[in-house]
């Protein structure tokens, strides 16, 4: 069976089943980051890898600094989704022999800009030749207080679902300039009990079912409530992907306080309640045209 007939989630499930994990692995494959640490440790370590591939995540014509920015910020966004902060990065890059040195310098200009913005130390990596498209792979560490670590799997039926910012528009270039919601995630976990959270990398239509499934819930959302980037239709907000906004659940008792305090703290960034988690498992909707991004579909 070819992987294109399975889809990305099924491929990942097969590959990660039964992976060995030591006693200090609090969370392995299947969430935004792996979580490492002792049961009673005050601070846990976060581990994340991510990559961008020419022709998949960026086009050859794009300005190199924007590509470098995106490459590191994708991983920072995952650290944010766990409630943590980034620490150290290793950069692996593979290109053909014909690539100009100015292009590589531009990539590293974008990487350095992102690293300075989010307090990341770039401490090494690897360079290699690629016979095909260029790719950049990021290995990033982070830390999070044990009491503030958020996974996808803590939501409960009745919790309200929120998203930050506006969705859709990645195909118009938004995906190269996004700002990871690191400060916002830290504020959320410092002021509220956030039972489940993730960042939206593959689109709301793909990522919300993942959060709901991890939490053992279903979900209901109102399409007319989904915040959209100017000029985008609901279908684009659901399926374009690479929004890198936060999707999270919160108890009904915290909703009013959250909305009021958010407006005071982040007056320029929308926070929108889009639906709720429900009882029952997520039902697959293979015939739906709003499926989000799937690498193998």
C-alpha positions as a Markdown table, in Angstrom:
| # | Residue | x | y | z |
|---|---|---|---|---|
| 1 | Unk | 0.0 | 0.0 | 0.0 |
| 2 | Unk | 1.3 | 3.4 | -1.0 |
| 3 | Unk | 1.4 | 6.1 | 1.7 |
| 4 | Unk | -0.7 | 8.4 | -0.5 |
| 5 | Unk | -3.7 | 6.1 | 0.1 |
| 6 | Unk | -3.2 | 6.3 | 3.9 |
| 7 | Unk | -2.8 | 10.0 | 4.6 |
| 8 | Unk | -0.3 | 11.7 | 7.0 |
| 9 | Unk | -2.0 | 10.9 | 10.3 |
| 10 | Unk | -2.2 | 7.2 | 9.5 |
| 11 | Unk | 1.4 | 7.1 | 8.3 |
| 12 | Unk | 2.7 | 8.8 | 11.5 |
| 13 | Unk | 0.6 | 6.4 | 13.6 |
| 14 | Unk | 2.2 | 3.4 | 12.0 |
| 15 | Unk | 5.8 | 4.7 | 12.2 |
| 16 | Unk | 5.5 | 5.8 | 15.9 |
| 17 | Unk | 3.7 | 2.8 | 17.3 |
| 18 | Unk | 5.9 | 1.0 | 19.8 |
| 19 | Unk | 8.9 | 3.5 | 19.8 |
| 20 | Unk | 11.1 | 2.9 | 22.8 |
| 21 | Unk | 10.9 | 5.6 | 25.5 |
| 22 | Unk | 12.9 | 5.9 | 28.8 |
| 23 | Unk | 11.4 | 6.4 | 32.2 |
| 24 | Unk | 11.9 | 10.2 | 32.0 |
| 25 | Unk | 9.8 | 10.6 | 28.8 |
| 26 | Unk | 6.7 | 12.3 | 30.0 |
| 27 | Unk | 5.3 | 12.6 | 26.4 |
| 28 | Unk | 6.6 | 11.0 | 23.2 |
| 29 | Unk | 5.5 | 11.2 | 19.6 |
| 30 | Unk | 2.1 | 12.5 | 18.9 |
| 31 | Unk | 1.9 | 16.1 | 20.3 |
| 32 | Unk | 3.5 | 19.4 | 19.3 |
| 33 | Unk | 6.7 | 18.5 | 21.3 |
| 34 | Unk | 8.2 | 15.7 | 23.2 |
| 35 | Unk | 8.4 | 16.3 | 26.9 |
| 36 | Unk | 11.3 | 15.0 | 29.0 |
| 37 | Unk | 11.8 | 15.2 | 32.8 |
| 38 | Unk | 11.2 | 13.6 | 36.2 |
| 39 | Unk | 7.7 | 13.3 | 37.7 |
| 40 | Unk | 8.6 | 15.9 | 40.4 |
| 41 | Unk | 10.9 | 18.1 | 38.4 |
| 42 | Unk | 9.8 | 21.8 | 38.5 |
| 43 | Unk | 10.9 | 22.4 | 34.9 |
| 44 | Unk | 10.6 | 19.9 | 32.0 |
| 45 | Unk | 12.6 | 19.9 | 28.7 |
| 46 | Unk | 10.8 | 20.2 | 25.4 |
| 47 | Unk | 12.2 | 18.7 | 22.1 |
| 48 | Unk | 11.0 | 19.6 | 18.6 |
| 49 | Unk | 12.2 | 19.0 | 15.0 |
| 50 | Unk | 10.7 | 20.6 | 11.9 |
| 51 | Unk | 11.7 | 21.2 | 8.3 |
| 52 | Unk | 10.9 | 23.3 | 5.3 |
| 53 | Unk | 11.3 | 21.8 | 1.8 |
| 54 | Unk | 11.6 | 23.8 | -1.4 |
| 55 | Unk | 8.5 | 23.3 | -3.5 |
| 56 | Unk | 6.5 | 22.2 | -0.5 |
| 57 | Unk | 6.9 | 24.9 | 2.2 |
| 58 | Unk | 8.5 | 27.6 | 0.1 |
| 59 | Unk | 9.2 | 28.5 | -3.6 |
| 60 | Unk | 12.6 | 29.0 | -5.0 |
| 61 | Unk | 11.8 | 32.6 | -5.9 |
| 62 | Unk | 11.0 | 33.6 | -2.3 |
| 63 | Unk | 13.5 | 35.9 | -0.5 |
| 64 | Unk | 15.9 | 33.8 | 1.5 |
| 65 | Unk | 15.6 | 35.8 | 4.8 |
| 66 | Unk | 11.8 | 35.0 | 4.8 |
| 67 | Unk | 12.5 | 31.3 | 4.3 |
| 68 | Unk | 15.0 | 31.3 | 7.2 |
| 69 | Unk | 12.6 | 33.2 | 9.5 |
| 70 | Unk | 9.8 | 30.7 | 8.7 |
| 71 | Unk | 12.1 | 27.6 | 9.2 |
| 72 | Unk | 12.9 | 28.5 | 12.8 |
| 73 | Unk | 9.6 | 30.1 | 13.7 |
| 74 | Unk | 7.7 | 26.9 | 12.8 |
| 75 | Unk | 9.5 | 25.1 | 15.6 |
| 76 | Unk | 9.2 | 28.0 | 18.0 |
| 77 | Unk | 5.4 | 27.9 | 17.4 |
| 78 | Unk | 5.3 | 24.3 | 18.6 |
| 79 | Unk | 7.2 | 25.2 | 21.8 |
| 80 | Unk | 4.7 | 27.9 | 22.4 |
| 81 | Unk | 1.8 | 25.5 | 22.0 |
| 82 | Unk | 3.2 | 23.5 | 24.9 |
| 83 | Unk | 3.3 | 26.6 | 27.1 |
| 84 | Unk | 7.1 | 26.8 | 27.1 |
| 85 | Unk | 9.9 | 28.9 | 25.8 |
| 86 | Unk | 12.7 | 28.0 | 23.3 |
| 87 | Unk | 16.3 | 27.5 | 24.2 |
| 88 | Unk | 18.8 | 26.0 | 21.7 |
| 89 | Unk | 18.6 | 25.2 | 18.0 |
| 90 | Unk | 20.6 | 23.0 | 15.6 |
| 91 | Unk | 20.3 | 23.8 | 11.9 |
| 92 | Unk | 20.6 | 21.2 | 9.1 |
| 93 | Unk | 20.6 | 22.5 | 5.6 |
| 94 | Unk | 21.0 | 20.6 | 2.3 |
| 95 | Unk | 21.3 | 22.3 | -1.1 |
| 96 | Unk | 22.7 | 21.6 | -4.6 |
| 97 | Unk | 26.2 | 22.6 | -5.5 |
| 98 | Unk | 24.8 | 25.3 | -7.8 |
| 99 | Unk | 23.2 | 27.3 | -5.0 |
| 100 | Unk | 24.8 | 30.7 | -4.6 |
| 101 | Unk | 26.5 | 31.6 | -1.3 |
| 102 | Unk | 24.3 | 34.8 | -1.2 |
| 103 | Unk | 21.2 | 32.6 | -0.9 |
| 104 | Unk | 22.7 | 30.7 | 2.0 |
| 105 | Unk | 23.7 | 33.9 | 3.7 |
| 106 | Unk | 20.1 | 35.1 | 3.3 |
| 107 | Unk | 18.7 | 32.0 | 4.9 |
| 108 | Unk | 21.0 | 32.5 | 7.9 |
| 109 | Unk | 20.0 | 36.2 | 8.1 |
| 110 | Unk | 16.4 | 35.1 | 8.6 |
| 111 | Unk | 17.4 | 32.4 | 11.1 |
| 112 | Unk | 19.4 | 34.9 | 13.1 |
| 113 | Unk | 16.6 | 37.4 | 13.1 |
| 114 | Unk | 14.1 | 34.9 | 14.4 |
| 115 | Unk | 16.7 | 33.6 | 17.0 |
| 116 | Unk | 17.2 | 37.1 | 18.4 |
| 117 | Unk | 13.5 | 37.8 | 18.5 |
| 118 | Unk | 12.7 | 34.7 | 20.5 |
| 119 | Unk | 15.8 | 34.2 | 22.6 |
| 120 | Unk | 17.1 | 31.1 | 20.7 |
| 121 | Unk | 20.8 | 30.2 | 20.7 |
| 122 | Unk | 21.8 | 28.6 | 17.4 |
| 123 | Unk | 24.6 | 26.2 | 18.6 |
| 124 | Unk | 25.4 | 24.1 | 15.5 |
| 125 | Unk | 24.0 | 21.8 | 12.9 |
| 126 | Unk | 25.0 | 20.2 | 9.6 |
| 127 | Unk | 25.4 | 21.1 | 6.0 |
| 128 | Unk | 25.0 | 18.6 | 3.1 |
| 129 | Unk | 24.5 | 18.4 | -0.6 |
| 130 | Unk | 21.1 | 17.6 | -2.0 |
| 131 | Unk | 20.5 | 16.3 | -5.5 |
| 132 | Unk | 17.0 | 17.6 | -5.4 |
| 133 | Unk | 15.2 | 20.5 | -3.7 |
| 134 | Unk | 16.8 | 22.5 | -0.9 |
| 135 | Unk | 15.6 | 21.7 | 2.6 |
| 136 | Unk | 16.2 | 23.2 | 6.1 |
| 137 | Unk | 15.7 | 21.1 | 9.2 |
| 138 | Unk | 15.5 | 22.6 | 12.7 |
| 139 | Unk | 16.1 | 20.7 | 16.0 |
| 140 | Unk | 14.9 | 22.9 | 18.8 |
| 141 | Unk | 15.0 | 22.5 | 22.6 |
| 142 | Unk | 12.8 | 24.3 | 25.1 |
| 143 | Unk | 11.7 | 24.4 | 28.7 |
| 144 | Unk | 8.3 | 24.5 | 30.4 |
| 145 | Unk | 7.3 | 24.5 | 34.1 |
| 146 | Unk | 5.7 | 21.2 | 35.0 |
| 147 | Unk | 2.6 | 23.0 | 36.2 |
| 148 | Unk | 2.2 | 24.9 | 33.0 |
| 149 | Unk | 2.9 | 22.2 | 30.4 |
| 150 | Unk | -0.1 | 21.9 | 28.0 |
| 151 | Unk | -0.8 | 19.0 | 25.7 |
| 152 | Unk | -3.5 | 18.3 | 23.1 |
| 153 | Unk | -5.1 | 15.7 | 25.3 |
| 154 | Unk | -6.5 | 17.5 | 28.4 |
| 155 | Unk | -9.8 | 18.9 | 27.0 |
| 156 | Unk | -13.2 | 17.8 | 28.3 |
| 157 | Unk | -16.7 | 17.8 | 26.9 |
| 158 | Unk | -18.2 | 21.3 | 27.4 |
| 159 | Unk | -14.9 | 23.1 | 27.2 |
| 160 | Unk | -15.0 | 26.2 | 24.9 |
| 161 | Unk | -12.7 | 26.4 | 21.9 |
| 162 | Unk | -10.8 | 29.5 | 21.0 |
| 163 | Unk | -8.4 | 30.6 | 18.3 |
| 164 | Unk | -6.0 | 33.6 | 18.2 |
| 165 | Unk | -5.7 | 35.9 | 15.3 |
| 166 | Unk | -7.3 | 35.3 | 11.9 |
| 167 | Unk | -7.1 | 32.2 | 9.7 |
| 168 | Unk | -6.5 | 31.7 | 6.0 |
| 169 | Unk | -4.3 | 33.5 | 3.5 |
| 170 | Unk | -1.1 | 31.4 | 3.7 |
| 171 | Unk | -1.1 | 30.9 | 0.0 |
| 172 | Unk | -0.8 | 34.7 | -0.5 |
| 173 | Unk | 2.5 | 34.7 | 1.4 |
| 174 | Unk | 1.3 | 35.1 | 5.0 |
| 175 | Unk | 3.1 | 31.8 | 6.0 |
| 176 | Unk | 6.5 | 33.4 | 5.5 |
| 177 | Unk | 6.0 | 36.3 | 7.9 |
| 178 | Unk | 4.0 | 34.9 | 10.8 |
| 179 | Unk | 4.9 | 35.6 | 14.4 |
| 180 | Unk | 4.7 | 32.6 | 16.7 |
| 181 | Unk | 2.3 | 33.3 | 19.6 |
| 182 | Unk | 5.0 | 32.7 | 22.2 |
| 183 | Unk | 4.1 | 35.6 | 24.5 |
| 184 | Unk | 0.4 | 34.9 | 24.2 |
| 185 | Unk | 0.8 | 31.2 | 25.1 |
| 186 | Unk | 3.0 | 32.1 | 28.1 |
| 187 | Unk | 0.4 | 34.6 | 29.3 |
| 188 | Unk | -2.5 | 32.1 | 28.9 |
| 189 | Unk | -0.8 | 29.4 | 30.9 |
| 190 | Unk | 0.3 | 31.9 | 33.5 |
| 191 | Unk | -3.2 | 33.2 | 34.1 |
| 192 | Unk | -5.6 | 30.4 | 33.3 |
| 193 | Unk | -5.9 | 26.6 | 33.4 |
| 194 | Unk | -5.6 | 25.7 | 29.8 |
| 195 | Unk | -6.4 | 22.0 | 29.5 |
| 196 | Unk | -5.6 | 21.5 | 25.8 |
| 197 | Unk | -3.7 | 23.6 | 23.2 |
| 198 | Unk | -1.9 | 23.3 | 19.9 |
| 199 | Unk | -0.7 | 25.5 | 17.0 |
| 200 | Unk | -2.5 | 25.5 | 13.7 |
| 201 | Unk | 0.0 | 24.3 | 11.1 |
| 202 | Unk | -2.2 | 22.2 | 8.8 |
| 203 | Unk | -5.4 | 24.2 | 9.0 |
| 204 | Unk | -8.3 | 24.2 | 11.4 |
| 205 | Unk | -10.0 | 21.5 | 9.5 |
| 206 | Unk | -7.1 | 19.1 | 10.1 |
| 207 | Unk | -5.8 | 20.2 | 13.5 |
| 208 | Unk | -9.0 | 20.6 | 15.4 |
| 209 | Unk | -9.9 | 16.9 | 14.9 |
| 210 | Unk | -6.5 | 16.0 | 16.2 |
| 211 | Unk | -6.9 | 18.0 | 19.4 |
| 212 | Unk | -10.4 | 16.6 | 20.0 |
| 213 | Unk | -9.3 | 13.1 | 19.3 |
| 214 | Unk | -6.4 | 13.4 | 21.7 |
| 215 | Unk | -8.8 | 14.7 | 24.4 |
| 216 | Unk | -11.3 | 11.8 | 23.7 |
| 217 | Unk | -14.0 | 14.2 | 22.6 |
| 218 | Unk | -15.9 | 15.3 | 19.5 |
| 219 | Unk | -16.4 | 19.0 | 18.6 |
| 220 | Unk | -18.9 | 21.5 | 17.3 |
| 221 | Unk | -17.9 | 24.7 | 15.6 |
| 222 | Unk | -19.8 | 27.6 | 14.0 |
| 223 | Unk | -18.5 | 28.4 | 10.6 |
| 224 | Unk | -19.7 | 32.0 | 10.8 |
| 225 | Unk | -17.6 | 32.6 | 13.9 |
| 226 | Unk | -14.3 | 31.5 | 12.4 |
| 227 | Unk | -12.0 | 34.6 | 12.2 |
| 228 | Unk | -10.8 | 35.1 | 8.7 |
| 229 | Unk | -7.9 | 37.0 | 7.1 |
| 230 | Unk | -9.2 | 39.9 | 5.0 |
| 231 | Unk | -10.3 | 38.6 | 1.6 |
| 232 | Unk | -10.5 | 34.9 | 2.7 |
| 233 | Unk | -13.6 | 32.7 | 2.5 |
| 234 | Unk | -14.5 | 30.2 | 5.3 |
| 235 | Unk | -13.1 | 27.4 | 3.2 |
| 236 | Unk | -9.7 | 29.1 | 3.1 |
| 237 | Unk | -9.8 | 29.7 | 6.9 |
| 238 | Unk | -10.5 | 26.0 | 7.4 |
| 239 | Unk | -8.1 | 24.5 | 4.9 |
| 240 | Unk | -5.3 | 26.7 | 3.8 |
| 241 | Unk | -3.0 | 25.7 | 6.7 |
| 242 | Unk | 0.2 | 27.4 | 8.0 |
| 243 | Unk | -1.7 | 29.9 | 10.1 |
| 244 | Unk | 0.4 | 29.1 | 13.2 |
| 245 | Unk | -2.2 | 30.6 | 15.5 |
| 246 | Unk | -3.1 | 29.0 | 18.8 |
| 247 | Unk | -6.1 | 26.7 | 19.1 |
| 248 | Unk | -7.0 | 25.9 | 22.7 |
| 249 | Unk | -9.8 | 24.8 | 25.1 |
| 250 | Unk | -10.9 | 26.5 | 28.3 |
| 251 | Unk | -13.4 | 25.7 | 31.0 |
| 252 | Unk | -16.8 | 27.6 | 30.6 |
| 253 | Unk | -16.2 | 29.1 | 34.0 |
| 254 | Unk | -13.1 | 31.0 | 32.7 |
| 255 | Unk | -14.6 | 32.3 | 29.4 |
| 256 | Unk | -15.8 | 35.7 | 30.6 |
| 257 | Unk | -12.6 | 36.5 | 32.5 |
| 258 | Unk | -10.4 | 35.3 | 29.7 |
| 259 | Unk | -12.1 | 37.4 | 27.1 |
| 260 | Unk | -12.0 | 40.5 | 29.2 |
| 261 | Unk | -8.4 | 40.1 | 30.3 |
| 262 | Unk | -7.3 | 39.2 | 26.8 |
| 263 | Unk | -8.7 | 42.4 | 25.3 |
| 264 | Unk | -6.8 | 44.4 | 27.9 |
| 265 | Unk | -3.5 | 42.5 | 27.4 |
| 266 | Unk | -3.5 | 42.0 | 23.6 |
| 267 | Unk | -5.9 | 44.7 | 22.2 |
| 268 | Unk | -4.6 | 44.3 | 18.6 |
| 269 | Unk | -4.9 | 40.5 | 18.4 |
| 270 | Unk | -8.3 | 39.0 | 18.1 |
| 271 | Unk | -9.4 | 36.1 | 20.3 |
| 272 | Unk | -12.4 | 34.2 | 19.0 |
| 273 | Unk | -14.6 | 31.5 | 20.6 |
| 274 | Unk | -15.4 | 29.2 | 17.7 |
| 275 | Unk | -17.2 | 26.2 | 19.3 |
| 276 | Unk | -17.0 | 23.6 | 22.0 |
| 277 | Unk | -15.7 | 20.1 | 22.7 |
| 278 | Unk | -18.5 | 17.5 | 22.9 |
| 279 | Unk | -19.1 | 14.0 | 24.2 |
| 280 | Unk | -18.2 | 11.2 | 21.8 |
| 281 | Unk | -15.3 | 10.5 | 19.5 |
| 282 | Unk | -14.4 | 12.5 | 16.4 |
| 283 | Unk | -16.0 | 11.1 | 13.3 |
| 284 | Unk | -14.0 | 11.1 | 10.1 |
| 285 | Unk | -15.4 | 13.0 | 7.2 |
| 286 | Unk | -13.4 | 11.8 | 4.3 |
| 287 | Unk | -15.8 | 13.3 | 1.8 |
| 288 | Unk | -15.6 | 16.8 | 3.2 |
| 289 | Unk | -13.8 | 19.3 | 1.0 |
| 290 | Unk | -12.5 | 21.1 | 4.0 |
| 291 | Unk | -9.7 | 18.8 | 5.2 |
| 292 | Unk | -6.7 | 21.0 | 5.8 |
| 293 | Unk | -3.2 | 20.2 | 4.6 |
| 294 | Unk | -2.0 | 16.6 | 4.3 |
| 295 | Unk | 1.6 | 15.9 | 3.1 |
| 296 | Unk | 0.6 | 12.5 | 1.6 |
| 297 | Unk | -2.9 | 13.1 | 0.4 |
